[in-house]
Amino acid sequence: MKTLAFDFISDPGHGWVKVSFTQLVRIVGPDWRSTFSSCSFERGEHAYLEEDSDAPRFVKACQAAGIEPRWRMRYSERESRIHNYPSLQTSA
């Protein structure tokens, strides 16, 4: 199984997995937006997948693609600016 590293960013209230749109297309597929909820966020060319439901979906997609995710842990004592990013635009 191939290993890929992703940032897991958290603050005192929540956590997210940061994944580039390019990686999401490769791992989940071109219709990746339909897999995740608007509880996640996006900024630039990255999605920030919320830890409770979207991140586990991403982990399952990784495993189905033969990828074992590895986490680079990033923690802040202060509220993350991710809370202020736009919600992930999902497709129906």
N, C-alpha and C positions, 0 to 999 in steps of 0.2 A: 504494500500500500504506500502510495506517495504521501509525503507530509508537506503541508503548506502552513505558514505562519500568518496569523491575523491578530490585529490589535483588539483586545477586550478593554474597553474604556468604561470606568465606573466612577460614580461619585457617591455621597452618602445615601442618595435616594434611588439610584437606578444604574443600569449597565447596558452597554451596547457592543455589538461586534461591528467593526468598521471593515467594509468590503467594497472594493472598486466595482463599478458597473461592468467593467471588462471581465473581472473574475466571476461575477454573477451570471453573465451570459455563458461563460465557459462551463461553469459548474451546474447551474440550475437550468439554463436554456434561454433562448431569446425572449420568451414570455415570462421572465423571472418576476416581473412586477405583480403578476397575478398570484404568486406564491405567498407574498408577504402582506402585512396589514399597514394601515395608516398610523399605527402606533409607533412605527419606526420613523426615522428621519432621513433626509438627504441633503447634501451640500456638495456643490461642485460635481465631481465624478465618483462620489462615494455614497453608499448607503450606510446607515447606522442602525443595525437590526437590533430591536429591543430584546432584552434577555429572556423574557418570559415565554413568548411563543414564536417570534420570528427567528431568533438565534437558534433554537432547537430545530426548526425546520431547515435552516441552513446547514446545520451539522448533519442532519439526515441526508440532505442532498449531497454533501461532501462525501459521506460514507458510500452512498449509492454510486458515486463517480470514482470510487477507489482512492479517495483523499482522506487522510487523517489530519484534521485541523490541530494546530498547535497555537497556544495563546501567548501573546506578549501582553502582560498585564499592565495597564495604565490606570492609576487611581489618583483622584484628587479629593482633598478634604472639602473643597468648595463645590458648589453646584456647577455642573458642566454647562458650557455654552451650547452643547448639543440640544438641550431642552428648548432652545430658541431657534433651532434650524427648522426649515419647512418640513411638514409631514411628508412621508414617502407617498408619492403619487402612484397609486395602484391601478391596475387595469381590471376591469370586470370580466 
